Amino acid sequence: MRLKYLDVLKAFAIIAVVLYHSGFMPYGYLGVDLFLVINGFLITKGLSRKLPINNNLGGGISPGILAERTNNNVWKEYFDFELSRVVRLLPVLLVAGVACMSLGYFVMLPDDYENLSESVIATNLFGNNILSAITTKNYWDVVNEYKPLMHTWYVGLVMQFYLVYPLLFFLSRLLKEHNKQFFITLISVFAVISLIIYLVTEDTSHRFYYLPSRFFEFAAGGVVALAWKPSEKDIIYSKWFSYLSYALVLVLMALPITWIPSSLKLLLVVALSVVLVASSTSLENPVTGNSVLAKIGAASYSIFVWHQVLLAFYRYTVSSHFTVLSYSLFLLVVALLSTVTFLLIEKKVGLWTKGKRSKALFYASTIAVWVALTGFSAYIYKQGGVVRDVPELSISKGKKADHKIYNDKIYKLDKPFETVKRHWLVVGNSFGRDFANVILESPVADSVEVSYIYINNYKKPEYSDRFAKADRVFLSSLGATREDVVELENVCSANGFDIDKLVIVGTKNLGESNGQIYAKRNRPDYWGLRIKMEEGYLETNANLKAEFGNRYLDLIGLVADDEGTVPVFTPDHHFISQDCRHFSEGGAKWFSSLIDWDLYY
């Protein structure tokens, strides 16, 4: 029996998530945390029926019957449960993956199509959260808006929870008595440990994407499912308390309340969600159990899968901004696709897996699609996403392109000065390697020796000699602050380098995505197109220029117009950047021709 009040909660959660990804609700991502608590609650209820433990948990069974069960039966139950979860989650993902790879084939640039193929493989293996933590790292990075499957990190996290959590049931079943109390204690201990990990972990990607720092949210719902027994006498079940909690959750998700730290908001949503999932006696009514909203909540998984796919491809091929008409069409298509996959896949799975013949056919077809999609994605990844000639990036079909090679080859310059040429030292991250390439493409390349130090390493004693021998030091690092400059100045001074010869290389940005430009490749004005930089870069550049004066190399100022737009292509028709952040080879060559090197030589 479905609980309508939980479906309505899921409806509000998915609406918040869709509005967040659409750019209309800055804290709508907290809907995911509401989902996690509900998920923990429901899965614990389900497990208590499939893998019952003692003390009347979910209509549990007696210790004598438990003792008769063999280990083989226990593991069969475990694998049956895991299979049911895969069958529940995977089919819709496969359909979305096929749609993404099909659309991406025609509209995406190689680097983006390669990234998509990587995401499809990770999604099919329920590991996109791990991939995201390793690659993009920052969930809030604007590049994620153009990734059709960036949101499936959540599905990976949920599946990893499904793999671990039932094992705790088995551990509890080893006890012949009081194993319900043991299980509640066990998951409570793990929840506290998880909460501590969440609070103390400094690596934001690990804290956001990995199960150890998210387990407490699932466990909060699990403890409620086991420990609370509805009673009208309890304050938590009184209508006013439940409705107040409801209102506060909606306010936290919907309103831009900036004075509450984001991490505290998350904890508040989790705490309030615990109240809500426990409030069936108050919320299972015609208002908070509204039938229309409950239907949206029941289809929330399909809505979740499709909304980001459509958003990303719209942004990639049309615009990063919506009109009333385009957003209305977006919602309509999401509704149609979600309805189709919900009715024809999600609701049909149970029927398809009942009969032997239908089950065999369903499993065989699912495995066939999985193998074909994963295999095709692996092939595309191996080809570097190249499926056609892209002269704008000097790419030919059949030849793998790896844009990172051009940037990363600068690592080879992480070595002491060895010649009598002028010594130019570049300190930075990938932007530093970018600028080193600009130097190497410049007219002064033959008369200077370039050495590179990664930004996190320059304070080490073994690099002192390079500062002592340097004629120029260039700091080129994305996100460099005044404090970073002061720290570098201190190291320079300590090694006898004149800080007046320290050059702060300006930040740069060449839009959000070249996909929007590439989609216009048949227009007559294609090569002259310009694009706005990401919000905030122009102001940051102006502030840095004012602060550092003639020590600031203003890259943006070389190409930006009064409206804050920058060109997309070099005069010889090459993308200046393949990813809007780092220079392509053509971009490095062109910028090297724009800089007055006499100022530094």
C-alpha positions as CSV (number, residue, x, y, z in Angstrom):
1,M,0.0,0.0,0.0
2,R,1.5,3.4,-1.1
3,L,1.5,6.2,1.5
4,K,0.2,9.3,-0.3
5,Y,1.8,11.7,2.2
6,L,5.3,10.3,1.3
7,D,4.5,10.6,-2.4
8,V,3.5,14.2,-1.9
9,L,6.8,14.9,0.0
10,K,8.6,13.3,-2.9
11,A,6.6,15.6,-5.3
12,F,7.8,18.7,-3.4
13,A,11.3,17.4,-3.4
14,I,11.5,16.7,-7.1
15,I,9.8,20.1,-7.9
16,A,12.5,21.8,-5.8
17,V,15.3,19.9,-7.6
18,V,13.9,20.7,-11.1
19,L,13.6,24.4,-10.2
20,Y,17.1,24.4,-8.8
21,H,18.6,22.9,-11.9
22,S,16.6,25.3,-14.0
23,G,18.1,28.2,-12.1
24,F,15.0,29.4,-10.3
25,M,15.4,28.0,-6.8
26,P,18.9,28.5,-5.4
27,Y,18.4,26.0,-2.5
28,G,16.2,23.6,-4.3
29,Y,19.0,21.0,-4.2
30,L,18.0,20.4,-0.6
31,G,15.2,18.3,-2.1
32,V,17.8,15.6,-2.6
33,D,18.3,15.4,1.2
34,L,14.6,15.1,1.7
35,F,14.7,12.2,-0.8
36,L,17.5,10.5,1.1
37,V,15.6,10.5,4.4
38,I,12.5,9.2,2.7
39,N,14.6,6.6,0.9
40,G,16.1,5.4,4.2
41,F,12.6,5.2,5.8
42,L,11.0,3.2,2.9
43,I,13.9,0.9,2.3
44,T,14.0,0.0,6.0
45,K,10.3,-0.7,6.0
46,G,10.8,-2.9,2.9
47,L,13.8,-4.7,4.3
48,S,12.0,-5.4,7.5
49,R,9.5,-7.4,5.5
50,K,12.0,-9.1,3.1
51,L,14.8,-9.8,5.7
52,P,12.9,-9.7,9.0
53,I,14.7,-9.5,12.3
54,N,13.3,-10.3,15.8
55,N,11.2,-8.3,18.2
56,N,8.2,-8.0,15.8
57,L,10.0,-5.8,13.4
58,G,7.6,-5.3,10.5
59,G,5.7,-8.4,11.5
60,G,8.9,-10.2,12.1
61,I,9.4,-13.9,12.8
62,S,10.3,-15.9,15.8
63,P,13.9,-16.8,16.8
64,G,13.1,-20.5,16.2
65,I,12.2,-19.8,12.5
66,L,15.2,-17.6,12.1
67,A,17.5,-20.3,13.4
68,E,16.1,-22.7,10.8
69,R,17.2,-20.4,8.0
70,T,20.5,-21.3,6.4
71,N,23.2,-18.9,5.3
72,N,22.4,-19.8,1.7
73,N,18.9,-18.6,2.2
74,V,20.1,-15.4,3.8
75,W,22.4,-14.6,0.9
76,K,19.7,-15.5,-1.6
77,E,17.4,-13.0,0.0
78,Y,20.3,-10.4,-0.1
79,F,20.9,-11.0,-3.8
80,D,17.2,-11.1,-4.6
81,F,16.9,-7.7,-2.9
82,E,19.9,-6.2,-4.8
83,L,18.4,-7.5,-8.1
84,S,15.1,-5.9,-7.3
85,R,16.9,-2.6,-6.8
86,V,18.8,-2.8,-10.0
87,V,15.6,-3.7,-11.9
88,R,13.9,-0.7,-10.3
89,L,16.6,1.8,-11.2
90,L,18.5,0.6,-14.3
91,P,15.9,0.4,-17.1
92,V,15.0,4.1,-17.1
93,L,18.7,5.0,-16.9
94,L,19.4,2.9,-19.9
95,V,16.7,4.6,-22.0
96,A,18.1,8.0,-20.9
97,G,21.6,6.8,-21.7
98,V,20.6,5.7,-25.2
99,A,18.8,9.1,-25.8
100,C,21.9,11.0,-24.6
101,M,24.4,9.2,-26.7
102,S,22.1,9.5,-29.7
103,L,21.6,13.2,-29.4
104,G,25.2,13.8,-28.4
105,Y,26.4,12.1,-31.5
106,F,24.9,14.9,-33.7
107,V,25.4,18.0,-31.5
108,M,28.3,17.6,-29.2
109,L,32.0,18.6,-29.6
110,P,34.5,15.8,-29.1
111,D,35.6,16.7,-25.6
112,D,32.0,17.0,-24.4
113,Y,30.9,13.8,-26.1
114,E,33.9,12.0,-24.6
115,N,32.8,13.2,-21.1
116,L,29.2,12.1,-21.8
117,S,30.3,8.6,-22.8
118,E,32.4,8.4,-19.6
119,S,29.3,9.5,-17.6
120,V,27.1,6.9,-19.3
121,I,29.5,4.1,-18.4
122,A,29.7,5.3,-14.8
123,T,25.9,5.6,-14.6
124,N,25.4,2.1,-15.9
125,L,27.8,0.9,-13.2
126,F,26.0,3.0,-10.5
127,G,29.2,4.9,-9.9
128,N,28.7,8.4,-11.4
129,N,29.1,9.9,-7.9
130,I,32.6,8.5,-7.7
131,L,33.4,9.8,-11.2
132,S,32.1,13.2,-10.4
133,A,34.2,13.4,-7.2
134,I,37.3,12.5,-9.2
135,T,36.7,14.7,-12.2
136,T,34.4,17.7,-11.8
137,K,34.7,17.6,-8.0
138,N,32.6,20.7,-7.5
139,Y,28.9,20.0,-7.9
140,W,28.1,23.7,-8.2
141,D,30.6,24.3,-11.1
142,V,28.7,25.8,-14.0
143,V,30.1,23.1,-16.4
144,N,27.7,20.7,-14.7
145,E,24.8,22.5,-16.2
146,Y,25.8,21.3,-19.6
147,K,26.3,17.6,-18.6
148,P,23.1,15.6,-19.3
149,L,23.9,12.9,-16.7
150,M,25.6,14.9,-14.0
151,H,22.7,14.3,-11.7
152,T,22.9,10.5,-11.7
153,W,25.5,10.8,-8.9
154,Y,22.5,10.5,-6.7
155,V,21.4,7.2,-8.2
156,G,25.0,5.9,-7.6
157,L,24.9,7.0,-4.0
158,V,21.5,5.3,-3.4
159,M,22.6,2.0,-5.0
160,Q,25.8,2.0,-2.9
161,F,23.6,2.4,0.1
162,Y,21.4,-0.5,-1.0
163,L,24.6,-2.7,-1.2
164,V,25.8,-1.8,2.3
165,Y,22.6,-1.3,4.4
166,P,21.1,-4.8,4.1
167,L,24.4,-6.3,5.4
168,L,23.7,-4.6,8.7
169,F,20.4,-6.6,8.8
170,F,22.3,-9.8,8.4
171,L,24.7,-8.8,11.2
172,S,21.7,-8.2,13.5
173,R,20.1,-11.5,12.6
174,L,23.1,-13.4,14.0
175,L,21.7,-12.6,17.4
176,K,18.8,-14.8,18.5
177,E,17.3,-12.2,20.8
178,H,16.9,-8.5,21.0
179,N,18.3,-8.0,17.5
180,K,16.0,-5.2,16.7
181,Q,17.5,-3.1,19.5
182,F,20.9,-4.1,18.3
183,F,20.2,-3.1,14.7
184,I,18.8,0.3,15.8
185,T,21.9,0.8,17.9
186,L,24.2,-0.3,15.1
187,I,22.8,2.1,12.4
188,S,22.6,4.9,15.0
189,V,26.4,4.5,15.7
190,F,27.1,4.4,12.0
191,A,24.9,7.5,11.5
192,V,26.8,9.4,14.2
193,I,30.1,8.4,12.6
194,S,28.8,9.5,9.2
195,L,27.6,12.9,10.6
196,I,31.1,13.5,12.1
197,I,32.7,12.7,8.7
198,Y,30.3,15.1,7.1
199,L,31.1,17.9,9.6
200,V,34.9,17.4,9.6
201,T,35.7,16.5,6.0
202,E,37.4,19.5,4.3
203,D,37.3,18.0,0.8
204,T,33.9,19.2,-0.4
205,S,33.7,16.7,-3.2
206,H,34.2,13.8,-0.8
207,R,31.6,15.2,1.6
208,F,29.1,15.8,-1.2
209,Y,29.4,12.7,-3.3
210,Y,30.5,9.8,-1.1
211,L,28.3,7.5,1.0
212,P,30.3,7.7,4.3
213,S,29.4,11.4,4.7
214,R,25.8,10.9,3.5
215,F,24.9,7.7,5.3
216,F,23.5,9.6,8.3
217,E,20.7,11.0,6.1
218,F,19.5,7.5,5.0
219,A,20.0,6.2,8.6
220,A,17.8,9.0,10.0
221,G,14.9,7.7,8.0
222,G,15.8,4.1,8.9
223,V,15.8,4.8,12.6
224,V,12.3,6.4,12.3
225,A,11.0,3.3,10.5
226,L,12.1,1.1,13.3
227,A,11.8,3.1,16.5
228,W,8.8,5.3,16.3
229,K,5.2,4.0,16.9
230,P,2.5,6.5,15.9
231,S,0.7,7.9,18.9
232,E,-1.6,10.9,19.0
233,K,-0.2,11.8,22.4
234,D,3.3,12.5,21.1
235,I,4.1,16.0,20.1
236,I,5.8,14.8,16.9
237,Y,2.5,13.5,15.7
238,S,0.4,16.5,16.6
239,K,-0.9,18.3,13.5
240,W,0.5,21.7,14.3
241,F,4.0,20.3,14.8
242,S,3.9,18.3,11.6
243,Y,2.5,21.3,9.6
244,L,5.1,23.6,11.0
245,S,7.9,21.2,10.1
246,Y,6.4,20.9,6.6
247,A,6.3,24.7,6.2
248,L,9.9,25.1,7.4
249,V,11.2,22.4,4.9
250,L,9.5,24.2,2.0
251,V,10.8,27.6,3.2
252,L,14.4,26.2,3.4
253,M,14.2,24.8,-0.1
254,A,12.3,27.7,-1.7
255,L,13.7,30.9,-0.2
256,P,17.2,32.4,-0.6
257,I,17.9,32.6,3.1
258,T,21.6,33.4,3.0
259,W,22.3,34.0,6.7
260,I,21.9,30.3,7.4
261,P,25.1,28.4,6.3
262,S,24.4,25.8,3.6
263,S,25.7,22.9,5.8
264,L,23.3,23.9,8.6
265,K,20.4,24.1,6.1
266,L,21.1,20.6,5.1
267,L,21.1,19.4,8.7
268,L,17.8,21.3,9.4
269,V,16.2,19.7,6.3
270,V,17.3,16.3,7.5
271,A,15.9,16.9,11.0
272,L,12.6,18.2,9.7
273,S,12.3,15.4,7.2
274,V,12.6,12.9,10.1
275,V,9.6,14.6,11.7
276,L,7.7,14.4,8.4
277,V,8.3,10.8,7.5
278,A,7.2,9.9,11.1
279,S,4.0,11.9,10.9
280,S,1.7,9.6,9.0
281,T,-1.1,10.1,11.5
282,S,-1.1,13.8,10.7
283,L,-0.1,13.9,7.1
284,E,-2.1,11.0,5.5
285,N,-5.1,13.3,4.8
286,P,-6.7,14.9,1.7
287,V,-4.5,18.0,1.9
288,T,-0.9,16.7,2.5
289,G,-1.9,13.5,0.8
290,N,-3.2,15.3,-2.3
291,S,-3.9,12.8,-5.1
292,V,-2.5,15.0,-7.9
293,L,0.8,15.8,-6.1
294,A,1.0,12.1,-5.0
295,K,1.0,11.1,-8.7
296,I,3.9,13.5,-9.4
297,G,5.7,12.0,-6.4
298,A,5.1,8.4,-7.6
299,A,6.7,9.4,-10.9
300,S,9.5,11.4,-9.3
301,Y,12.3,9.0,-10.4
302,S,11.4,9.3,-14.0
303,I,11.1,13.1,-13.6
304,F,14.5,13.2,-11.9
305,V,16.2,11.2,-14.7
306,W,14.7,13.2,-17.6
307,H,14.8,16.8,-16.4
308,Q,18.5,17.3,-16.4
309,V,18.9,15.5,-19.7
310,L,16.6,18.0,-21.3
311,L,18.0,21.0,-19.5
312,A,21.6,20.1,-20.5
313,F,20.8,19.6,-24.2
314,Y,18.7,22.8,-24.3
315,R,21.6,24.8,-22.7
316,Y,24.1,23.1,-24.9
317,T,22.4,23.7,-28.2
318,V,20.1,26.7,-27.7
319,S,20.7,29.0,-24.8
320,S,21.6,29.1,-21.1
321,H,18.6,31.3,-20.5
322,F,14.9,30.4,-20.7
323,T,11.9,32.3,-22.1
324,V,8.4,31.7,-20.8
325,L,7.7,29.7,-24.0
326,S,10.9,27.6,-23.9
327,Y,10.5,26.8,-20.2
328,S,6.8,25.8,-20.8
329,L,7.9,23.5,-23.6
330,F,10.6,22.1,-21.3
331,L,8.1,21.2,-18.6
332,L,5.8,19.7,-21.2
333,V,8.4,17.4,-22.6
334,V,9.6,16.4,-19.1
335,A,6.0,15.5,-18.2
336,L,5.5,13.5,-21.4
337,L,8.8,11.6,-21.2
338,S,8.4,10.9,-17.5
339,T,4.8,9.7,-18.0
340,V,5.9,7.3,-20.7
341,T,8.8,5.8,-18.8
342,F,6.8,5.7,-15.5
343,L,3.8,3.9,-17.1
344,L,5.6,1.7,-19.6
345,I,8.8,0.9,-17.6
346,E,8.6,1.6,-13.9
347,K,5.0,0.3,-13.4
348,K,5.5,-2.6,-15.8
349,V,8.7,-4.1,-14.2
350,G,6.7,-5.9,-11.6
351,L,4.6,-7.6,-14.2
352,W,7.6,-8.4,-16.5
353,T,9.5,-10.1,-13.7
354,K,6.6,-12.4,-12.5
355,G,6.3,-15.1,-15.2
356,K,9.3,-17.2,-16.1
357,R,9.2,-16.4,-19.8
358,S,8.5,-12.7,-19.4
359,K,11.2,-12.5,-16.7
360,A,13.8,-14.2,-18.9
361,L,12.9,-11.9,-21.9
362,F,13.1,-8.8,-19.7
363,Y,16.5,-9.7,-18.2
364,A,17.9,-10.7,-21.6
365,S,16.8,-7.5,-23.2
366,T,18.0,-5.3,-20.3
367,I,21.4,-7.0,-20.4
368,A,21.6,-6.7,-24.2
369,V,20.8,-2.9,-24.0
370,W,23.3,-2.5,-21.1
371,V,26.1,-4.3,-23.0
372,A,25.4,-2.4,-26.3
373,L,25.2,1.0,-24.6
374,T,28.2,0.5,-22.4
375,G,30.2,-0.9,-25.2
376,F,29.3,1.9,-27.6
377,S,30.1,4.5,-24.9
378,A,33.5,2.8,-24.2
379,Y,34.3,3.0,-28.0
380,I,33.4,6.7,-28.1
381,Y,35.5,7.3,-25.0
382,K,38.4,5.5,-26.6
383,Q,38.1,7.7,-29.7
384,G,38.2,10.8,-27.5
385,G,34.6,11.6,-28.6
386,V,35.6,12.2,-32.2
387,V,32.8,11.2,-34.6
388,R,33.4,13.8,-37.3
389,D,35.9,16.3,-38.6
390,V,36.1,19.4,-36.4
391,P,38.4,21.9,-38.2
392,E,37.7,24.5,-35.5
393,L,39.8,22.3,-33.2
394,S,42.1,20.8,-35.8
395,I,40.4,17.4,-35.3
396,S,40.0,14.8,-38.0
397,K,37.6,11.8,-37.8
398,G,39.3,8.6,-36.9
399,K,42.1,10.3,-35.0
400,K,41.7,10.5,-31.2
401,A,41.8,14.0,-29.8
402,D,43.1,14.6,-26.3
403,H,42.9,18.3,-25.5
404,K,44.5,17.7,-22.1
405,I,47.8,16.7,-23.7
406,Y,48.6,20.2,-24.9
407,N,48.0,21.6,-21.4
408,D,49.5,18.8,-19.4
409,K,52.8,18.6,-21.4
410,I,53.9,21.6,-19.4
411,Y,54.5,19.2,-16.4
412,K,57.7,18.2,-18.2
413,L,59.0,21.7,-17.5
414,D,58.8,21.2,-13.7
415,K,62.6,21.1,-13.5
416,P,65.5,23.4,-12.6
417,F,66.9,26.0,-15.0
418,E,69.6,24.5,-17.1
419,T,70.5,27.1,-19.8
420,V,72.0,30.6,-20.0
421,K,68.8,31.9,-21.5
422,R,66.5,34.2,-19.6
423,H,64.8,32.3,-16.8
424,W,61.0,32.6,-16.6
425,L,59.3,30.8,-13.8
426,V,55.6,30.1,-14.0
427,V,53.7,29.2,-10.8
428,G,50.1,28.0,-11.0
429,N,47.6,25.3,-11.6
430,S,46.1,24.3,-15.0
431,F,45.9,28.1,-15.8
432,G,49.7,28.3,-15.2
433,R,50.3,25.5,-17.6
434,D,48.0,27.3,-20.0
435,F,50.2,30.5,-19.7
436,A,53.4,28.5,-20.1
437,N,52.0,27.4,-23.5
438,V,51.4,31.0,-24.4
439,I,55.0,31.8,-23.7
440,L,56.2,28.8,-25.7
441,E,54.1,30.0,-28.7
442,S,55.4,33.6,-28.5
443,P,58.1,35.4,-30.4
444,V,60.4,35.3,-27.3
445,A,60.1,31.5,-26.9
446,D,63.6,30.8,-28.3
447,S,65.3,33.3,-25.9
448,V,63.7,32.2,-22.6
449,E,63.8,29.0,-20.6
450,V,60.5,28.2,-18.9
451,S,60.2,26.3,-15.7
452,Y,56.8,25.4,-14.1
453,I,55.9,24.8,-10.4
454,Y,52.5,23.6,-9.4
455,I,50.8,26.1,-7.1
456,N,50.7,23.8,-4.1
457,N,54.4,23.0,-4.2
458,Y,56.3,26.2,-4.6
459,K,57.0,26.7,-0.9
460,K,59.0,23.5,-0.7
461,P,62.8,24.0,-0.1
462,E,63.8,22.2,-3.3
463,Y,62.3,25.0,-5.4
464,S,64.3,27.8,-3.7
465,D,67.0,27.7,-6.3
466,R,64.6,28.4,-9.1
467,F,63.4,31.6,-7.5
468,A,66.9,32.7,-6.9
469,K,67.8,32.2,-10.6
470,A,64.6,33.5,-12.1
471,D,64.5,36.7,-14.1
472,R,60.7,36.8,-14.1
473,V,58.1,35.0,-12.0
474,F,54.5,34.6,-13.4
475,L,51.7,33.7,-11.1
476,S,48.9,32.2,-13.2
477,S,46.3,30.4,-11.1
478,L,42.5,30.2,-11.3
479,G,41.0,31.7,-8.1
480,A,44.3,33.4,-7.0
481,T,43.6,35.9,-4.2
482,R,45.5,38.8,-2.6
483,E,46.6,36.4,0.2
484,D,48.0,34.0,-2.5
485,V,50.0,36.8,-4.0
486,V,51.4,37.9,-0.6
487,E,52.5,34.3,0.2
488,L,54.3,34.1,-3.1
489,E,55.9,37.5,-2.6
490,N,57.3,36.2,0.8
491,V,58.8,33.2,-0.9
492,C,60.3,35.4,-3.7
493,S,61.8,37.8,-1.2
494,A,63.2,35.0,1.0
495,N,65.1,33.7,-2.1
496,G,66.4,37.0,-3.3
497,F,63.9,37.6,-6.1
498,D,62.8,41.2,-6.7
499,I,59.0,41.1,-6.2
500,D,58.6,44.1,-8.6
501,K,59.4,41.5,-11.3
502,L,56.5,39.3,-10.2
503,V,53.7,39.3,-12.8
504,I,50.2,38.3,-11.9
505,V,48.6,36.8,-15.0
506,G,45.0,37.8,-15.3
507,T,42.1,35.4,-14.9
508,K,40.2,34.5,-18.1
509,N,36.9,33.0,-19.2
510,L,35.6,32.3,-22.6
511,G,31.9,31.6,-21.9
512,E,30.2,28.6,-20.4
513,S,30.0,26.2,-23.3
514,N,31.1,26.1,-26.9
515,G,28.2,23.8,-27.6
516,Q,25.9,26.8,-28.1
517,I,28.3,28.2,-30.7
518,Y,28.9,24.8,-32.4
519,A,25.2,24.4,-32.9
520,K,25.3,27.6,-35.0
521,R,28.0,26.3,-37.4
522,N,25.8,26.7,-40.5
523,R,25.2,30.5,-39.9
524,P,27.0,32.9,-42.1
525,D,28.3,34.9,-39.1
526,Y,29.7,31.8,-37.4
527,W,33.3,32.8,-37.3
528,G,32.5,36.3,-35.9
529,L,30.4,35.1,-33.0
530,R,31.2,36.5,-29.5
531,I,30.1,35.2,-26.1
532,K,29.6,36.6,-22.7
533,M,31.9,35.5,-19.9
534,E,30.5,33.7,-16.9
535,E,29.0,36.1,-14.3
536,G,31.6,37.7,-12.0
537,Y,34.7,37.3,-14.1
538,L,34.7,40.8,-15.6
539,E,34.3,42.4,-12.1
540,T,37.0,40.1,-10.6
541,N,39.4,41.1,-13.5
542,A,38.8,44.8,-12.9
543,N,39.4,44.5,-9.2
544,L,42.7,42.5,-9.7
545,K,43.9,45.0,-12.3
546,A,43.2,47.9,-10.0
547,E,45.0,46.2,-7.1
548,F,48.2,45.1,-8.9
549,G,48.6,47.8,-11.5
550,N,51.4,47.4,-14.0
551,R,52.3,44.0,-12.4
552,Y,48.9,42.6,-13.8
553,L,48.8,41.0,-17.2
554,D,45.2,41.7,-18.3
555,L,44.3,38.8,-20.6
556,I,40.6,39.6,-20.7
557,G,41.4,43.2,-21.6
558,L,43.1,42.1,-24.7
559,V,39.9,40.8,-26.3
560,A,36.8,41.9,-24.3
561,D,34.5,44.6,-25.6
562,D,32.5,47.2,-23.7
563,E,29.6,44.7,-23.3
564,G,31.8,42.1,-21.7
565,T,31.8,39.7,-24.6
566,V,34.9,37.9,-25.9
567,P,35.5,36.3,-29.3
568,V,35.0,32.5,-29.7
569,F,37.4,32.0,-32.7
570,T,40.9,33.1,-33.6
571,P,41.3,35.0,-36.9
572,D,42.2,31.8,-38.6
573,H,39.0,30.1,-37.5
574,H,40.0,28.0,-34.5
575,F,38.3,27.8,-31.2
576,I,40.3,29.9,-28.7
577,S,39.4,27.4,-26.1
578,Q,38.0,23.8,-26.2
579,D,36.4,24.1,-22.8
580,C,36.0,27.9,-22.4
581,R,38.7,27.9,-19.7
582,H,41.9,26.6,-21.2
583,F,43.6,27.7,-24.4
584,S,43.5,25.4,-27.4
585,E,46.8,25.4,-29.4
586,G,45.3,28.0,-31.8
587,G,44.1,30.1,-28.8
588,A,47.6,30.0,-27.2
589,K,49.2,31.1,-30.5
590,W,46.8,33.9,-31.0
591,F,47.0,35.3,-27.4
592,S,50.8,35.1,-27.6
593,S,50.6,37.5,-30.6
594,L,48.5,40.0,-28.6
595,I,50.8,40.3,-25.6
596,D,53.5,43.0,-25.5
597,W,56.4,40.8,-24.5
598,D,58.9,43.7,-24.4
599,L,57.3,44.7,-21.0
600,Y,58.6,41.5,-19.5
601,Y,61.7,40.7,-21.6
